[in-house]
């Protein structure tokens, strides 16, 4: 019982980290789009590349099913929403494991 609770806690933490990574990527891409941050900066370029490598494998399947919205990419929002739903389902499972409900 404790092992399942610990495993669900680790998964919950990973989901929170993923959501934070997606939010950072979205904000950074907006800052680049509005020329607030320059991609000629080595740190910015490396950060964007690292974020792309982490997020793209998760976003690619969603982008295949989403309609083309003329340059607007809502796939990160869809993925964040899905991760939050998964997190709520796991919280319900953790409650059932803990209290035998």
Steps between C-alpha positions, in 0.01 A plus 500: 500500500783743583679408179197588288460830684866584448478408131193720454680786676797468264269498197322807639833679537601408143171634367555828687851528354370432147228764534761752619726415204215553255409833657863617485519395136179685410611820676846483344356448153274803546795710617694396191203566273464856633878563483536541875758221511758459227576153364855608416572472871673164558317430828158570349576285196617206713205533737254501211670197343492309829134583555422396143671164546304432819160615379488406133461121547194568715352766273551328164213247538261774610594720204410220258138504621453874550367708210720767344409831660713728285821509696347471847618194689263391774659158546690603818174613656331174403788303651500707821125445533550126447778491759280681754217252437744212544624659822145522636433136410819394676403705805170310510687171477734606781201584715345160435827325580549698819146478636368188328206694359 
